Amino acid sequence: RISQMLKKGEKITEHGVLRPVQPKDICILMRSPKGRAEKFLQALEKKGIQGWSDSESGFLTSREVSVAVSLLRAVDNPLLDLPMSAVLLSPIFGFTADELTALRLADRSSTLYRNMAARQEKGEGTLKEKACLELLSQLRKEAAVTDACGLLQKIYDLTDYPSMVQAMPGGETRRANLMLLLDYARQYEAAGYRGLSGFLR
C-alpha cells in the first residue's frame, strides 16, 4: 500500500497546499515494535522505500551498526571468530564466503586471526588479509591510548565506512546510525566511564 501511494504520488496537504506524499509523511504504528520493527524495515527496503525505526534494538541490529560494533569487538579481542568473520565479510574488507572458508580451513583448530597471521608469515596470505592485519594492529595500538569515542572516530577515518554505507540504499539513515553510535560513545565517556570493553558491554 505504501509503495502504491508513493508511485501514484497521492496528494496530501501541507500548510494548505497539496503535494505528493513522501516516505517521511508515513508512519507505521505498532503496539510493540520489539523484534518486528526490523522486519518491517527490511520489507520496506525490498520495495526501495527508505525507513527508520526508533527502537534501540533495531538500531543495534542494523547492518551498519553491527559491523562497526563487530570491528570494535575484534579490536578488543581479535581471537573472537564471530565478530571477526562479520568484519571480514563487511564492505570494509570485502571478503567473499569462499575466501572466508579458505581462511577457516587453513587450520580449523585455530582462530581466523591466527590463521591470517600464520599465512602472512609463510608468505601465503592475500592482500585483503594483510590489509586486515595491518588495520587491526593500528587500531589495537590506538585503543591502548584513546577512549571508545576516539577509537570509533579513528575507525571511521581510516576505513571511510560512513561513506561506504551512505552509498547503499537508505544511505542517509545508515550514516546517521553510525553517527548516533559515535554519539553514544561520547555519552559513555562523558558519564565518567572509560575503556573499550566497558563500552562494548
Summary of the structure (lengths in Angstrom):
residues: 201
radius of gyration: 20.4
end to end distance: 40.3
largest distance: 71.4
contacts: 551
relative contact order: 0.10
helix: 63%
strand: 4%
